[in-house]
């Protein structure tokens, strides 16, 4: 099921969040350097956000190039949507850390 549909004219504040939704939000995900890692992160995020809501991806290798950090900026429709994406990312064996 594709999540991320929103009324772009409406801003709302989730009760448990200081953020106003929809909003642009940067998700930082770290894992071992591999094509599978980057593809996996994007596959997970596509399950939670519409393709148009994945706005930007920045990549940064560790000093020894053994690890990769991805910062993916998404247009989040709700705190629950972000929480679900974080749950799936952190449960993944490919992901060492998600911030």
C-alpha positions as CSV (number, residue, x, y, z in Angstrom):
1,X,0.0,0.0,0.0
2,X,1.5,3.3,-1.0
3,X,1.4,5.9,1.7
4,X,2.3,9.5,1.5
5,X,-0.8,11.0,-0.2
6,X,-1.6,14.3,1.3
7,X,-3.5,17.5,0.8
8,X,-0.8,20.0,0.1
9,X,-3.0,22.9,1.2
10,X,-3.4,21.6,4.7
11,X,-0.7,21.9,7.4
12,X,-1.3,20.0,10.6
13,X,0.6,19.3,13.8
14,X,0.6,15.7,15.2
15,X,-0.2,15.7,18.9
16,X,3.1,14.0,19.8
17,X,5.4,16.0,17.5
18,X,6.8,19.5,17.3
19,X,6.8,19.2,13.5
20,X,4.1,20.6,11.3
21,X,3.0,18.2,8.5
22,X,3.5,17.9,5.7
23,X,7.2,18.8,6.0
24,X,10.6,18.0,4.5
25,X,12.5,15.7,6.8
26,X,16.0,14.3,6.4
27,X,16.5,10.6,7.3
28,X,20.1,9.5,7.8
29,X,20.8,5.8,7.4
30,X,24.2,4.1,7.8
31,X,25.3,0.7,6.6
32,X,28.1,-1.3,5.1
33,X,29.2,0.0,1.7
34,X,27.3,-2.0,-1.0
35,X,24.9,-1.6,-3.8
36,X,22.4,-3.8,-1.9
37,X,22.4,-1.3,1.1
38,X,21.6,1.7,-1.0
39,X,18.9,-0.1,-3.0
40,X,17.4,-1.6,0.2
41,X,17.1,1.8,1.8
42,X,15.3,3.2,-1.2
43,X,13.1,0.2,-1.5
44,X,12.0,0.6,2.2
45,X,11.4,4.3,1.8
46,X,9.3,3.8,-1.4
47,X,7.0,1.5,0.7
48,X,6.3,4.5,3.0
49,X,6.5,7.5,0.7
50,X,5.3,8.2,-2.8
51,X,8.1,8.5,-5.3
52,X,7.5,12.3,-5.6
53,X,7.9,12.6,-1.8
54,X,11.5,11.3,-1.9
55,X,13.2,14.6,-2.7
56,X,16.9,14.1,-2.4
57,X,19.6,11.6,-1.6
58,X,23.1,12.5,-0.4
59,X,25.8,9.9,-0.1
60,X,28.9,9.9,2.1
61,X,31.6,7.2,2.4
62,X,33.4,6.6,5.6
63,X,37.1,7.3,5.7
64,X,38.1,3.8,4.8
65,X,35.1,3.4,2.4
66,X,33.8,0.4,4.3
67,X,30.6,2.2,5.3
68,X,28.1,4.4,3.6
69,X,25.9,7.1,5.0
70,X,22.8,8.1,3.1
71,X,20.8,11.2,3.9
72,X,17.4,10.9,2.2
73,X,15.1,14.0,2.4
74,X,11.5,13.0,2.2
75,X,8.2,15.0,2.3
76,X,6.5,13.5,5.3
77,X,2.8,13.6,5.7
78,X,2.7,12.5,9.4
79,X,4.7,11.5,12.4
80,X,3.2,8.0,12.1
81,X,4.5,7.7,8.5
82,X,8.0,8.6,9.7
83,X,7.8,6.2,12.6
84,X,6.8,3.3,10.4
85,X,9.7,4.0,8.0
86,X,12.2,4.2,10.9
87,X,10.8,0.9,12.3
88,X,11.4,-0.9,9.1
89,X,14.8,0.6,8.5
90,X,16.1,-0.2,12.0
91,X,14.8,-3.7,11.8
92,X,16.7,-4.4,8.6
93,X,19.9,-6.5,8.7
94,X,21.4,-4.1,6.1
95,X,21.0,-1.0,8.3
96,X,23.5,-0.3,11.1
97,X,21.9,2.9,12.3
98,X,19.1,5.3,11.3
99,X,18.8,8.8,12.7
